[in-house]
Each structure stands twice: as C-alpha cells, then as structure tokens.
Amino acid sequence: ALPALRRAQKLGRRAQRVGCDWEGPEGAFEKLKEELGEMEEALGRGEDLANEIGDLLFSVVNFARLLGVDAEEALHRTCDRFMERFSYIERRLKERGKSPKEASLEEMDRLWNEAKGR
C-alpha cells in the first residue's frame, strides 16, 4: 500500500486525467479554506475529527499538486527541519541543565525562534 500522501496525490492525478479537478490552485485553495471552516465547526461540536482531518489533508495534497509541489517530499523536508530545530532546543536546554519538561513554553519558543534564525 502507498503512504497516504502518495495515495492522495495519485488519486488527485487520476481525477485530473478525466477532468474532475480544479481549474487551478485558486479553486483548491478555496476548498482548503472550506475544509478548515468545517474543522472549526466540528471542534465546536466536539465531534470525532478523524474524517475532518482526512478531508483537510486531502485538500492540502490537492492544493500542493496544483502548485507542482510533491506533498510527500514537502512533509519530509518539514519533518527534517522540525527535528533540527527541536534537537537545537534540547541541546541548548541541556547546556542550561534543563530538560524540555522543565523549560517554560516561552523559553522553548525563544529557542525555537533562535533555531529558525540559524
């Protein structure tokens, strides 16, 4: 089985081949905003959010596809950046004799921004 992001990309391309697609990224972006609104409504109702999150992810993948961005690769790169930044936070806190659990959210946020600036 394909990873879910790859599968969503493949399904989007399949729909595109038969003309069932947005005319451009603008339409897909509007759909993405619609799905965000549905997520917000579902949060307010305390519903099971798995379906809404799935719809949101599928919309993001389609938007990315229409922009020529490989969603799987984009997410891999983001995960790599996250790990670099989080490792930086852990190292800096260790230098201060702290663990992440002992640090305040504000302190970790400052370190996160420091890591982003590197």
Secondary structure, 3 states (H helix, E strand, C coil): CCCHHHHHHHHHHHHHHCCCCCCCHHHHHHHHHHHHHHHHHHHHHCCCCHHHHHHHHHHHHHHHHHHCCCHHHHHHHHHHHHHHHHHHHHHHHHHCCCCHHHCCHHHHHHHHHHHHCC
